[in-house]
């Protein structure tokens, strides 16, 4: 919309028409960057996400409902990836259909990230209440609410997408989960520091899951939110925000590590081994240098 307005004002003089051509070629170059980056993201996501859904579904138990929210999150990622594939293949359908599908998946993804963080928070801060309410049927209720809100946002988009107020409201709505995610993480850390009944591995899994959700939202969603609120007229910021936002379905795959028992310890063991090997190499290289200096 900003580009069309700029083009209207750049049609008066010959010099301005040159700037118009330069602006269009710059737009095409940045658009190509976004298009090229979409291909590997969509391929990797569509291959690995169904595998992750199958793996996470095997973790669903009567007393463990966290995987249900992760499964719905991965389903919303599949919806986003399908929309990206439609754009990439350029099939003969209206462009707005792919955009609508992507928006529904994106809004649902944000909602289920909040559900995951809230579920982990309630597990630690309100354990007695959580044990009486954590059933599969109860977990399906917030899932239905999230999908319903995503559909309502789609209707909101249809009626107000051409209004500047729509972008301001969207930016504020997408910004609201950030303080909630921080609150859930801080509250969980405080409760875990005073808890002696939770095992060390369980603590690492809970904290790791909350930290990962917060990192995904901060690194991949926040640039998009800033772009919507700032209304930048350049091309660099929207391109970076679009690429980071498309990485969201791939980043969500790492949530499986913090759901499966023993996976965190394996990752921690591998990191410690890598660090130990690097330290040994540095110490051995230092000894060799010392031997060389002694021989001299």
HELIX and SHEET records of a PDB file:
HELIX    1   1 UNK A    2  UNK A    9  1                                   8    
HELIX    2   2 UNK A   14  UNK A   57  1                                  44    
HELIX    3   3 UNK A   66  UNK A   89  1                                  24    
HELIX    4   4 UNK A   95  UNK A  125  1                                  31    
HELIX    5   5 UNK A  127  UNK A  133  1                                   7    
HELIX    6   6 UNK A  136  UNK A  160  1                                  25    
HELIX    7   7 UNK A  164  UNK A  193  1                                  30    
HELIX    8   8 UNK A  200  UNK A  216  1                                  17    
HELIX    9   9 UNK A  217  UNK A  221  3                                   5    
HELIX   10  10 UNK A  222  UNK A  230  1                                   9    
HELIX   11  11 UNK A  236  UNK A  246  1                                  11    
HELIX   12  12 UNK A  248  UNK A  251  1                                   4    
HELIX   13  13 UNK A  252  UNK A  258  5                                   7    
HELIX   14  14 UNK A  263  UNK A  295  1                                  33    
END                                                                             
